[in-house]
Amino acid sequence: MNEIAPIEPPQDGVEEGKRLMRVGGDRGLSLAERLAERLHRLTWRTPIHGMRLKGRYPLKLIAVPDDPVIGDVGRGRALLGGELSFRGETHPIDTLAFKRGEWGRPFADYVHSFAWLRDLSTVATRAQGAPIAEALMARWLGDYAERVDALAWRPDLWGRRMLFWTAHAPLILSSTDLVYRSSVLNTLARGARHLDRGADKAPAGAPRIAAWCGVVAAGLLIPGGDPRRSFGEAGLARALASGLSEDGGSVSRSPAMLLDTIMLLAMLRETYAARREEMPAGVTAALTRAVPALLGVMHGDGMVASWQGGGPATPDALAAVIAASGVRTRPLRQARDWGYQRLAAGGAVLIVDAAPPPVARLVEGGCASTLAFEFSDGATRLIVNCGGARAAVPQLPAAYAEALRTTAAHSTLTVGDSNSTAILADGTLGRGVAEVELSRQESDVASRIEASHDGYVRRWGFIHRRQLMLTGDGKELRGEDALLPQGRRRKLGVVPFAVRFHLGAEVEASPTADGLAALLRLPGGALWQFRCRGGSLTIEDSLWIDGEGRPIATQQLVVSGEAPAGGANVSWALKRAI
């Protein structure tokens, strides 16, 4: 029978009460479990495994790290009430079936990663939370502990699971059932071996970083893990090099993925801290670069702009991760690799996408958003992008989610009702923007960004050039969108175009009598005036995906016209009236 060894006074500086262990090798396991474990060892032997598996070590956790990120109170209370809830999808715990769960992808990732342990621990005591956590854990183990599944055993999910299981071990290992505890610890060890070989198979960016964080965590927290730790740190260094740009942004160009990366590195740092060790300098440097890049796409409402299919998240979620990072810094204003430019004056913030879309192989659900911008006045978003193609709730039809990736779903110019970068039938990005030229000037009086892209040259024969100028007091934003002829025209005659300005939630637009302007009323009473020249102005319906992934009905200003062979020009201005 397996025994729980008494915890000796710590000899390595690990805080008492931070150890959970089982000793006795594989005694107490069923015949099937022993055979499965023996087969697993044989089939996973590699040179690195040969080093790692020499000798016998008691199966235990050397330490239990802290989770530095505060969970979601609403989701935690739902768990106490018997429900798992995430992004608009809710399922009762007592009937939750992992094997036949027909869930949306965000909910499935939330459940299988065990990120819900963080939410539960935020609102529950150990006595309250352990029965819930252990019941769900036992059900998951029954389905997947010895069966490799394409979803449940995905490398990035195992990496996250490694971090959440170890950080919240008191919730999942409070039981006195020795067979259950053995199953948890054995599965943790199997997951570590699975990650050793599969971490590099995860997609570049946050998924691969998550997988390698799991390898390093296992090396730090499972006995005999020094070879695994060294192996994992080398892999993590590669994952960070391929997943983050030099200026700290995610190669996916998605703020949501960058936020996820920061969270993962903050959790990993606590894993090192639990062993009284410092995180490698290269990993710390990556975290230090990533935070200002994220802050660079944040508005005054404490949420990020909507780029590359992500939503704005929530102020609480963002604040929790930034606080957990421990990095105190200013927003990054210029990011050539990350691709976003930021101007701030008075209480106004302007954020511009000044780069081509991400490479198709680096991101799922990339968007054709080049030269789009968002603009906020204090805590109110005035101009936004629809966002949320990958963050929307399951109730949003798939066709709508795909439409959120188009150029028309962003505050920029479209030609011939087409995308600046093609979105192919299989969901990947095709030809379009290859080059973006950028210049930037700043002064106390006014700051200017001028950029152009070649996304419409191949099909329509036009370069799109956009100039944006923000006054020093933040009360006026002037812009000009021009179509400049270049290359050979593929279409004869005039070409229709439209410049779209998607309005923030609760911003009310009303046209003026001359049809060339609109008054924009913001929540709280502020009033802005929009005027344009070079096209006809209409006010149309739009939508915006909020921080919880829900679609919010909004409006958009649309300046439309026709471009002859010689090109076209639209000038416009936003000015604060009150």
CORKAJO-V602612 format. One record per residue. RES is the residue in one letter. OMEGA is omega in degrees with one decimal (999 if undefined). NEAR is the number of other C-alpha atoms within 8 Angstrom. D_CENTER is the distance of its C-alpha to the mean C-alpha in Angstrom with 2 decimals. Layout:
res/omega/near/d_center
RES/OMEGA/NEAR/D_CENTER
RES/OMEGA/NEAR/D_CENTER
This chain:
res/omega/near/d_center
M/178.6/4/44.67
N/178.9/11/41.50
E/174.4/8/41.87
I/-176.8/8/39.57
A/173.3/7/40.68
P/-178.7/4/41.39
I/-179.5/5/39.04
E/174.3/4/41.09
P/-175.4/5/40.86
P/177.6/8/38.03
Q/-175.3/5/39.36
D/177.1/5/36.19
G/179.8/7/35.07
V/-174.2/11/32.66
E/178.9/8/32.95
E/-177.7/7/35.18
G/-179.8/4/33.53
K/-178.8/10/30.45
R/174.8/11/31.94
L/-171.9/11/31.96
M/170.4/11/34.10
R/178.3/14/36.26
V/176.7/11/39.24
G/177.2/8/41.68
G/-176.9/8/39.93
D/177.2/6/39.65
R/179.8/7/42.55
G/176.6/7/41.96
L/176.6/10/39.78
S/178.0/6/41.24
L/180.0/6/42.85
A/-179.7/7/40.05
E/-179.6/8/37.44
R/178.5/10/39.55
L/179.4/8/40.00
A/179.7/9/36.33
E/179.5/8/35.50
R/178.2/8/38.30
L/179.9/8/37.16
H/179.8/9/33.58
R/-178.5/8/34.98
L/-174.8/7/37.14
T/-177.7/6/34.54
W/-177.3/8/31.91
R/174.0/9/34.34
T/177.8/6/33.43
P/-178.5/6/34.82
I/177.9/9/32.01
H/178.0/9/32.51
G/177.2/9/36.21
M/-170.6/8/35.78
R/-172.8/11/33.39
L/176.8/8/35.54
K/178.0/6/38.84
G/179.4/4/40.54
R/179.1/6/39.66
Y/174.0/7/37.31
P/-179.2/10/37.06
L/-174.6/12/33.92
K/168.5/12/32.23
L/179.7/12/29.44
I/-179.2/12/30.63
A/176.7/12/28.52
V/-179.0/15/25.95
P/169.7/11/23.18
D/169.1/10/21.96
D/-173.5/11/18.50
P/-175.4/8/17.74
V/176.7/11/15.17
I/-178.9/10/16.88
G/-179.8/11/16.02
D/-175.3/10/16.21
V/-179.0/9/19.94
G/179.6/6/20.17
R/177.6/13/18.63
G/178.3/16/20.79
R/176.5/10/23.86
A/177.4/11/23.28
L/177.1/13/23.43
L/178.3/12/26.63
G/175.5/6/27.87
G/-178.2/9/27.44
E/169.7/11/24.32
L/-175.2/11/20.78
S/178.1/12/18.65
F/175.9/10/15.04
R/175.0/12/13.84
G/179.6/11/17.48
E/-176.2/10/18.64
T/178.7/8/21.22
H/177.2/9/23.52
P/-179.7/9/26.47
I/-172.4/10/26.28
D/177.7/5/29.91
T/-177.8/6/29.55
L/179.9/8/26.13
A/-176.9/6/26.75
F/-173.3/8/24.20
K/-176.5/5/26.20
R/179.4/5/26.67
G/177.4/7/23.54
E/-173.2/4/22.82
W/169.0/6/19.43
G/-175.2/8/16.54
R/179.2/6/13.79
P/-179.9/9/11.29
F/179.7/12/14.43
A/178.3/9/15.60
D/179.8/9/12.63
Y/-177.9/11/12.97
V/-173.6/9/16.68
H/176.8/10/16.97
S/-175.0/12/14.65
F/174.4/11/16.84
A/179.2/12/14.13
W/176.0/11/16.70
L/178.5/11/19.03
R/-179.2/14/17.32
D/179.9/14/17.88
L/-177.2/15/21.38
S/-180.0/14/22.33
T/-174.5/11/21.45
V/-172.2/9/24.19
A/168.7/11/26.55
T/178.4/7/29.13
R/-179.6/9/29.49
A/179.7/7/32.42
Q/-171.9/9/30.55
G/-174.1/13/27.31
A/179.7/13/28.80
P/179.2/9/30.62
I/-177.6/10/27.56
A/-177.2/11/25.36
E/177.4/12/28.24
A/178.1/8/29.11
L/178.6/9/25.68
M/-179.6/9/25.64
A/179.3/9/29.15
R/178.8/9/28.26
W/179.6/10/25.32
L/179.0/12/27.64
G/-178.4/7/30.34
D/-166.2/10/28.27
Y/-174.9/10/26.37
A/-177.4/10/27.90
E/-179.7/8/30.24
R/178.9/6/28.75
V/-176.4/8/26.07
D/-175.2/8/23.93
A/179.7/6/21.58
L/-172.3/5/18.80
A/-178.6/10/19.69
W/175.6/10/20.38
R/-174.1/10/17.44
P/-178.5/15/16.97
D/178.2/13/13.30
L/176.4/14/14.28
W/177.2/15/17.39
G/178.6/15/15.70
R/-179.5/16/13.77
R/178.0/13/17.05
M/-179.8/14/19.00
L/-176.4/13/17.22
F/178.6/15/17.47
W/-178.0/10/20.98
T/-179.3/10/22.33
A/-177.8/10/20.97
H/179.3/14/22.28
A/179.0/11/25.30
P/179.4/8/27.75
L/-175.3/14/26.37
I/-178.7/12/26.69
L/177.2/11/29.79
S/-176.0/7/32.11
S/173.6/9/34.21
T/177.9/5/37.72
D/-174.0/6/37.55
L/178.8/10/37.89
V/177.9/9/37.13
Y/-178.7/9/33.78
R/177.5/12/32.91
S/-179.8/11/34.02
S/178.6/10/31.85
V/-175.7/10/28.71
L/176.7/11/29.57
N/179.4/9/30.71
T/175.9/11/27.55
L/179.3/9/25.51
A/177.4/10/27.78
R/178.2/9/27.49
G/177.7/11/23.73
A/179.3/12/24.07
R/176.9/9/26.52
H/179.2/9/24.34
L/-179.4/15/21.53
D/-176.7/10/24.21
R/-171.6/7/24.84
G/-173.5/9/21.59
A/-177.9/13/18.82
D/178.0/11/19.28
K/177.5/7/19.10
A/178.6/12/15.36
P/178.9/9/13.57
A/-179.0/11/12.99
G/-176.2/17/9.87
A/179.5/12/7.76
P/-179.6/11/10.01
R/177.0/17/13.10
I/178.4/16/12.36
A/-178.7/14/11.96
A/-178.5/18/15.22
W/172.9/17/17.09
C/177.4/16/16.20
G/177.7/16/17.87
V/-178.8/16/20.85
V/179.9/15/21.36
A/178.4/13/21.17
A/178.1/14/23.72
G/-179.4/16/25.86
L/-167.2/14/25.98
L/178.1/12/26.63
I/-176.6/12/28.75
P/-179.9/12/32.32
G/-171.3/9/33.37
G/-177.3/12/29.91
D/176.6/9/30.84
P/179.2/11/30.82
R/-179.9/14/27.48
R/179.7/14/26.04
S/177.7/10/27.37
F/-178.8/9/26.19
G/179.7/14/22.64
E/176.7/10/22.54
A/178.3/8/23.65
G/178.7/10/21.02
L/177.5/12/18.22
A/177.5/10/19.77
R/-178.4/8/19.63
A/177.9/14/16.01
L/179.7/12/15.11
A/-179.4/8/17.62
S/-175.2/10/16.24
G/-180.0/14/12.49
L/176.1/14/12.88
S/-177.8/12/15.35
E/-179.3/6/18.38
D/172.7/12/17.28
G/-179.4/14/14.11
G/176.5/15/11.53
S/178.7/14/9.30
V/175.2/13/11.67
S/-175.6/13/9.44
R/-179.1/13/9.80
S/175.3/12/6.42
P/179.3/15/5.84
A/178.8/10/2.49
M/177.4/12/2.66
L/176.0/13/5.51
L/178.7/11/5.25
D/179.5/9/4.75
T/178.8/12/7.46
I/178.8/14/9.46
M/-179.5/12/9.70
L/-178.9/12/10.94
L/176.7/12/13.37
A/177.2/13/14.59
M/179.9/13/15.47
L/178.8/12/17.13
R/177.9/10/19.13
E/176.1/12/20.55
T/174.1/14/21.60
Y/-177.7/12/23.62
A/179.2/11/24.94
A/176.1/13/26.23
R/-178.9/11/28.37
R/-179.6/8/29.40
E/179.3/7/27.95
E/174.7/7/25.86
M/179.9/10/22.65
P/-175.3/6/23.50
A/-179.4/6/23.77
G/179.1/7/21.55
V/176.9/11/18.57
T/179.0/9/19.41
A/178.3/8/19.70
A/178.2/11/16.25
L/-179.8/14/14.85
T/177.2/9/17.35
R/-173.6/11/16.29
A/-175.7/14/12.52
V/177.6/14/13.16
P/176.3/13/15.46
A/177.7/15/13.27
L/179.0/15/10.62
L/-179.5/11/13.76
G/177.9/12/15.06
V/-179.3/13/12.94
M/177.8/11/13.68
H/-179.0/13/16.60
G/178.2/13/19.49
D/178.9/10/18.27
G/178.0/11/15.73
M/-177.8/13/12.70
V/175.0/13/10.75
A/-175.6/14/12.05
S/-180.0/14/10.99
W/173.0/13/10.37
Q/171.3/15/9.81
G/-179.8/16/9.42
G/173.7/14/6.80
G/-176.9/20/8.76
P/-173.1/11/9.83
A/179.9/12/8.89
T/179.5/10/12.18
P/-178.2/9/14.29
D/-179.2/6/14.99
A/179.2/10/11.52
L/-179.1/12/10.82
A/-178.8/9/14.40
A/-178.3/10/14.30
V/179.7/14/11.70
I/177.1/11/13.48
A/-179.2/9/16.74
A/-179.5/10/15.95
S/-177.4/12/15.28
G/-177.9/6/18.88
V/177.6/9/18.41
R/-172.9/4/20.44
T/177.1/6/20.31
R/177.4/6/20.45
P/174.7/10/17.93
L/-175.3/11/18.09
R/-178.4/9/20.24
Q/-178.3/7/20.67
A/-177.1/11/18.25
R/-178.8/9/19.92
D/176.9/9/17.60
W/168.6/13/14.26
G/-177.5/11/16.23
Y/177.6/15/16.03
Q/-176.3/12/19.23
R/169.3/13/19.79
L/177.8/10/23.13
A/179.3/9/23.99
A/-175.8/11/27.50
G/175.4/8/28.98
G/-175.5/10/26.44
A/176.5/13/24.85
V/176.5/15/21.59
L/179.5/11/21.16
I/-173.8/13/18.03
V/172.5/11/18.78
D/-174.2/12/17.12
A/-180.0/14/19.79
A/173.6/12/18.85
P/174.6/10/19.00
P/179.0/12/16.11
P/175.8/10/14.38
V/-172.3/8/16.74
A/-176.9/10/16.71
R/-176.8/5/16.67
L/-175.0/11/13.45
V/174.0/9/11.20
E/178.4/8/11.84
G/177.5/11/12.38
G/-174.1/14/12.73
C/179.6/14/14.48
A/-168.4/13/17.88
S/-173.9/15/17.25
T/-179.2/14/19.32
L/170.7/13/21.25
A/177.2/13/19.65
F/169.5/14/19.44
E/-175.2/14/18.56
F/-179.1/12/21.17
S/176.8/14/21.59
D/-175.9/11/24.73
G/-179.0/11/24.23
A/-177.6/9/22.04
T/176.0/11/22.50
R/-178.8/15/20.52
L/177.9/12/23.26
I/-176.5/13/21.72
V/163.7/17/18.28
N/-177.3/15/16.59
C/174.8/13/16.36
G/168.3/16/12.65
G/179.7/16/10.99
A/179.4/15/12.15
R/-177.1/9/9.47
A/-174.5/11/9.10
A/179.0/15/12.90
V/-177.5/11/15.23
P/-178.0/9/17.39
Q/178.5/5/20.38
L/-178.3/9/19.35
P/-177.4/7/21.37
A/-179.5/6/19.85
A/177.9/6/21.81
Y/179.9/8/20.27
A/177.7/13/16.68
E/179.5/9/17.90
A/179.5/9/19.69
L/179.2/13/16.60
R/-172.3/16/15.86
T/176.9/13/19.33
T/-178.5/15/20.67
A/178.1/11/22.54
A/-179.5/12/19.45
H/-176.8/16/18.87
S/179.8/15/21.30
T/-176.2/14/23.25
L/172.7/13/26.28
T/178.7/13/26.86
V/177.3/12/30.02
G/-178.9/7/31.84
D/-178.9/9/29.07
S/179.6/7/27.14
N/177.4/12/23.79
S/169.7/13/23.69
T/-174.3/12/22.00
A/171.7/10/23.07
I/-171.9/12/20.90
L/-175.9/8/22.88
A/179.7/5/24.04
D/176.8/4/21.99
G/179.5/8/18.73
T/177.3/11/18.44
L/179.5/12/19.06
G/-178.1/9/22.69
R/178.0/7/24.93
G/-176.6/11/24.57
V/176.1/14/23.45
A/-178.9/9/24.49
E/172.9/8/25.42
V/174.6/12/24.55
E/-172.5/7/27.19
L/168.4/9/26.42
S/-174.6/7/28.65
R/176.4/8/28.14
Q/-178.9/7/30.79
E/174.5/7/30.65
S/178.7/7/33.47
D/-178.0/6/34.36
V/-179.5/7/35.78
A/177.4/10/33.02
S/-172.3/14/30.10
R/171.1/11/29.50
I/174.9/11/26.95
E/-178.0/11/28.38
A/177.3/13/26.52
S/177.0/12/27.40
H/-175.4/15/26.09
D/-174.7/14/28.05
G/-178.8/12/26.14
Y/-175.7/15/29.21
V/-174.3/12/31.90
R/-175.0/12/32.31
R/-171.0/8/32.74
W/179.0/11/34.08
G/-179.0/13/35.42
F/164.2/13/33.58
I/172.8/15/31.41
H/177.0/14/29.19
R/179.3/13/29.65
R/174.1/12/28.06
Q/179.9/11/29.41
L/179.3/11/27.96
M/179.0/11/29.96
L/-179.3/14/29.13
T/-174.9/12/32.16
G/178.0/12/32.40
D/178.4/9/32.57
G/-174.3/13/29.45
K/178.6/11/31.64
E/175.8/11/31.81
L/178.3/12/29.51
R/-178.8/11/31.47
G/174.5/11/30.30
E/176.0/12/31.89
D/-176.7/13/30.70
A/170.4/12/33.11
L/-175.1/12/33.64
L/-177.2/11/35.68
P/176.2/10/37.63
Q/178.9/8/36.91
G/-177.3/8/37.77
R/179.4/7/39.61
R/177.2/10/39.17
R/-178.8/8/38.38
K/177.1/7/39.50
L/177.3/5/42.75
G/-178.3/6/43.27
V/-179.2/8/40.85
V/178.8/11/37.13
P/175.5/11/35.33
F/176.8/13/32.31
A/173.3/12/30.23
V/-174.2/12/28.25
R/176.3/13/25.82
F/179.2/12/24.70
H/-175.3/16/22.48
L/179.7/13/23.34
G/179.3/13/21.34
A/177.1/9/21.92
E/171.4/7/25.53
V/-176.1/13/26.65
E/-179.0/9/30.00
A/175.2/10/31.56
S/-175.8/8/35.29
P/173.2/11/37.20
T/-174.7/9/40.18
A/-176.6/4/43.60
D/177.5/5/43.54
G/-178.2/10/40.40
L/-176.5/11/38.89
A/176.6/12/36.93
A/174.5/12/34.94
L/-177.3/13/34.65
L/179.3/12/31.25
R/-177.8/11/31.48
L/173.3/13/28.60
P/-177.9/8/28.25
G/172.3/4/30.52
G/179.4/7/33.10
A/-178.0/10/31.99
L/176.1/11/33.27
W/176.4/13/32.16
Q/176.4/13/34.16
F/176.3/12/32.94
R/-179.6/10/35.56
C/176.9/13/35.59
R/-179.8/9/38.14
G/177.9/9/38.32
G/179.4/9/37.16
S/-174.9/11/37.53
L/172.5/12/35.20
T/176.1/9/34.15
I/-175.3/11/31.91
E/177.7/8/29.96
D/175.6/8/27.63
S/173.0/10/23.86
L/-179.5/10/20.84
W/177.5/15/17.59
I/-173.8/15/14.67
D/-174.9/12/14.37
G/177.6/10/12.00
E/-179.4/11/13.07
G/-177.1/13/12.64
R/176.6/11/16.39
P/179.7/11/18.30
I/178.7/9/20.50
A/-179.7/9/23.63
T/177.2/14/24.07
Q/174.4/15/26.30
Q/171.4/12/26.19
L/-179.1/12/28.82
V/175.1/13/29.89
V/-174.6/12/32.32
S/179.1/11/33.88
G/178.8/10/36.62
E/-178.1/9/38.07
A/173.2/12/38.06
P/-177.5/9/41.31
A/-178.4/8/41.63
G/178.3/7/41.83
G/-177.3/11/38.41
A/-176.9/11/37.46
N/175.5/9/36.26
V/174.0/11/34.68
S/-177.4/11/34.67
W/-179.4/11/33.17
A/171.5/12/32.77
L/-176.7/11/31.02
K/179.5/10/33.22
R/-178.2/10/33.10
A/-179.1/7/36.35
I/999/6/36.13
